Amino acid sequence: MPALSARRLFRTSPAVVLALAASVAAAQSPDIAPDTRAGTFKQVQGEVRLGGGDGRAVQPGEAVRAGQRIRTGKDGAASMVLKDGTVMVIGPDSTADLSQYRFDSTTQEGNLLVELLQGSVRVVTGLLARVNPERFKVKTPTAVVGVRGTDFIVEANPRPEPLYYYLRHHWSDDSRLRR
């Protein structure tokens, strides 16, 4: 069998060249990409979508990441467990942004910001709220909730209505106060 000359070697097919280039690139890249997962959807009921517009349907076991929008339909709800053990349940007809989430399991440092645009969310806090309560926040169109480690529900109405309240034996209508 004749030996391959340098000239013949360089005249190899484009497919071989691409395969060699891909193997070199793969050898230079890290073996494992960093895990950007904030948590995992555990249960999904009815219509639940990730992203704006029509978004894409969510399946149990799917990752949720910081910066994602979660939307539920009138019959929808979703529960997720975040890396620090926080459990969030997004209620029906809701829109919530997991605007910020970072948790280092070694140092237990991190932060969470959920922006509830409409609907309801129930939260059972995990390590993050116990270790760094000042860095665990839920924001609605009318309020920011700071958390001190607990189980709570927040509701947001995109079109706030006047709130009727009882104060010192007087009924009052104060449209500045919102639900």
C-alpha positions, 0 to 999 in steps of 0.5 A, spaced: 500 500 500 502 506 498 504 511 503 500 517 504 503 523 501 502 530 504 499 532 498 494 527 498 493 528 506 491 535 505 486 533 499 482 529 504 474 530 503 471 536 507 467 531 511 473 528 514 476 535 515 470 537 519 470 531 523 477 533 525 475 540 527 470 538 531 474 533 535 479 538 536 474 543 538 471 538 543 477 536 546 478 544 548 472 545 551 470 543 558 467 536 559 461 539 563 457 545 562 455 549 568 449 547 571 444 553 570 438 550 573 435 553 579 430 548 580 425 542 577 418 542 576 415 537 580 408 537 578 404 540 573 397 541 572 393 544 566 396 549 562 403 551 564 408 555 560 415 558 560 416 564 556 412 570 554 407 570 548 405 563 547 411 560 550 412 552 551 409 547 555 412 545 561 413 538 563 414 535 570 422 534 571 424 539 567 429 545 569 427 552 571 432 557 570 433 564 573 430 569 568 424 565 566 417 567 566 412 562 568 405 562 566 399 558 568 392 558 565 385 558 568 386 551 570 393 551 571 398 550 576 405 548 577 410 546 583 417 547 583 423 545 588 429 550 587 436 548 589 436 550 596 429 546 598 425 552 597 418 550 594 414 554 590 407 553 587 404 557 582 397 558 582 391 558 576 391 564 572 398 567 574 404 570 571 411 570 575 418 571 573 424 568 577 428 574 575 434 572 580 436 566 583 443 563 585 444 558 591 451 556 592 450 549 596 457 549 599 457 556 602 449 557 602 450 564 599 445 566 594 439 570 592 432 570 590 427 575 587 420 572 584 416 578 580 409 576 581 405 580 575 398 576 576 395 571 580 398 567 586 404 563 589 405 559 595 412 559 597 415 554 603 422 557 604 428 553 604 435 554 606 436 561 602 431 564 606 434 561 613 441 563 612 440 570 608 433 572 609 434 579 606 436 576 599 429 572 599 424 577 596 417 576 592 415 583 588 408 584 586 406 590 582 404 594 588 409 591 594 415 587 595 415 582 600 421 580 605 421 573 608 424 571 614 423 563 613 416 561 613 410 558 609 406 564 605 402 566 599 402 572 595 396 574 591 397 580 585 392 583 581 394 586 575 388 591 575 388 593 583 381 595 585 379 600 591 380 596 598 375 597 603 377 596 610 375 597 617 379 601 621 378 604 629 370 602 628 370 606 621 369 604 614 373 607 609 374 606 602 381 608 600 383 607 593 391 608 595 391 601 598 391 595 594 390 588 595 
